[in-house]
Amino acid sequence: MSDLKLGDKAPNFDAETSEGKINFYDYLGDSWGILFSHPADYTPVCTTELGTVANYKAEFEKRDVKVMALSVDGIESHKGWIKDINETQNTTVNFPIIADEDRKVSNLYGMIHPKADDTQTVRSVFVIGPDKSIKMTLTYPASTGRNFDELLRVIDSLQLTAYNKVATPANWKHGEDVVISPSVSNEEADKMFPKGYKEVKPYLRMTSQPELKK
Ligand code: BEZ
């Protein structure tokens, strides 16, 4: 089983999807990406998840994140299921869903956990940076639907901390104060954060959220 870790290169692949044949890297271009798996078509939790992602498309676009889903069923099944998702979730599925019948992509990304299920994927998420490296992974069991507000929150943190020497504290949300990276000295912090910072402890310095740089 593939054992992809943070910082590893996200494997490239060609795949049949609900929007035609796609090369993953071509699809991502220079954008961020999110790739997430669904155990199977015509399942209730997946139906709500895909509807939620479709309804959040503008939020992903705002963050320059390209969305791609995966399920181990075929194209015709995906097309029928998308009609159901659109109807029941009051949306239009507006991103590709990989038809991974031969489990090629699932195995490449270690999305099948045999002790959970031999053939269906678990609920995996990979967030991929513009350099094609893996920035975040998450694994939920089939019975637990993911929280896409949390995924947007994590993407906000990943993008902020990629370009600024800060980290985000517990339960942080966009716009709230952040932590200055421990590698930054007080002298550097004085220059880097002109609005100032509060030294709660020498290792815990809080400052207002810097502007998002790209
Ligand atoms: C679901 O998406 O509803 C689901 C899929 C596999 C197992 C349990 C639930």
Residues whose N, C-alpha, C, O or C-beta is under 5 A from the ligand:
A	BS01	BEZ	P39 T43 P44 V45 C46 A142 S143
